Amino acid sequence: MKVLLDTCVWGGVRTELATAGYDVVWTGDWSEDPGDEEILATAYSEGRILVTLDKDFGELAIVRGTSHCGILRLVNLSARQQATVCLRVLELYGNELTSGAIVTAELGRVRIRPPDEA
């Protein structure tokens, strides 16, 4: 599974996901931040699930109808918790995400917005 981590996601998540076998790119490695629209467009063109802390991506997808390959938003998690929750959500809800769902995850709670509602 291919994943694009937004800059706001702890860089250690990249290591954890790569160790688990995911194909991971972290925007924190890019020379500059191209902005949310370009990040989402890159994730879409490369067939990557976008993982972020930023609710603006959901707004781009829902309000503006911007195409995407799934968005996972992590909420109220410490840096270390981000990796654990991200791995668990990708394991449990990877199919929904790759189908274009928007998943919001926090400790003990996951909300899924199916693609037909996005």
Buried (B, 14 or more C-beta within 10 A) or exposed (E): BBBBBBBEBBEEBBEBBEEBEBEBBBBBEEEEEEEBEEBBBBBBEEEBBBBBBBEBBBEBBBEEEBEBBBBBBBEEBEEEBBBBBBBEBBEEBBEBBBEBBBBBBBEEEBEBBEBEEB
